[in-house]
């Protein structure tokens, strides 16, 4: 299958390129390198050293003995995106090209509007490119479990049956976005559902949980040019990344508030497996479907305890201290999402969290100087009320 990865240079895009190539797919991609620029903008860097795009392309050529179709381009530029679709003629599109940061979208008006423009317009352009060039292609769009918010009911995969005043209907499960970024993802979901309805496009929307990890077998772990990035700042670093980097450099692990906010998690290697299963098993023409992609659910404090346990087994002497929560969210809530569709397709979880954390922490310890260079970014200072100040310890 010819697969176009939008966001080929990112944390998921670069390893997925290698994973799909190893399975025999013809892979190409496009990227505008906004992640590289924005991580620098906020004064951070990847904990794992990454090389330039040209060095990545050269490493790919040496490993797989072929050129990689890789275009430097912005998907909000319609002319550029249309030419990529016409040249590459993708049969599958994996859309990883959106800004993925809630805090980045909450910095100020300029950042909120930029995230809306990049995510909503870029995704809409992809839908139009499919309509005009490859209407039979399959779009695998990366959504987020965060679209659902914190509802006090079970979360289905996509649609659910509603009964109101004696009448029934099947509807898309309501979204409760918790940031401007999450609002863009909800817009994208609605636009994709509509495009499938009116144009007969086919799409799998992946509501992905938090992905963690630095290695898997198909990625060239011995060649530093083939490694993927790992961010740990407040904008692009997830809680598990922050905790792991804090443990690696001897800083306390800092959950926000009570720490009872619950999330779904899965290792990087299993994210590759799930995205590939979705891609290789497309829906019927005109069908929009949703997969909730995660393996286990934990509260943020339970997550910190898991990182602490593994860190202490590695003699890192980790401690946990809660800090003020800069977000406006429920700190205690019900959370029970379904996640059966990928299991039905054959998804087999590989490593439990503690097993996956061991090589991740070892990688971070080996790169502790990179974390220490910018360690101030480990504590948040972007607040949902629009203010900016560092969160303080509360215990």
VENVEN-V743192 format. One record per run of one state. SS is the DSSP state (H for helix, E for strand, - for the rest). FROM is the first residue (numbers start at 1). TO is the last residue. If there is no record, write none. Layout:
ss:from:to
SS:FROM:TO
SS:FROM:TO
//
This chain:
ss:from:to
-:1:1
E:2:6
-:7:12
H:13:22
-:23:25
E:26:31
-:32:33
H:34:41
-:42:52
H:53:64
-:65:68
E:69:72
-:73:77
H:78:88
-:89:91
E:92:95
-:96:101
H:102:105
-:106:108
H:109:132
-:133:137
E:138:144
H:145:148
-:149:154
E:155:155
-:156:158
E:159:164
-:165:166
E:167:172
-:173:179
H:180:199
-:200:201
E:202:208
-:209:209
E:210:212
-:213:223
H:224:226
-:227:238
H:239:248
-:249:252
E:253:253
-:254:255
E:256:256
-:257:259
E:260:260
-:261:261
E:262:267
H:268:280
-:281:287
E:288:293
-:294:295
E:296:299
H:300:313
-:314:319
E:320:320
-:321:322
E:323:323
-:324:331
E:332:332
-:333:336
E:337:337
-:338:340
H:341:344
-:345:352
H:353:366
-:367:367
H:368:373
-:374:374
H:375:378
-:379:381
E:382:382
-:383:387
E:388:388
-:389:392
E:393:393
-:394:395
//
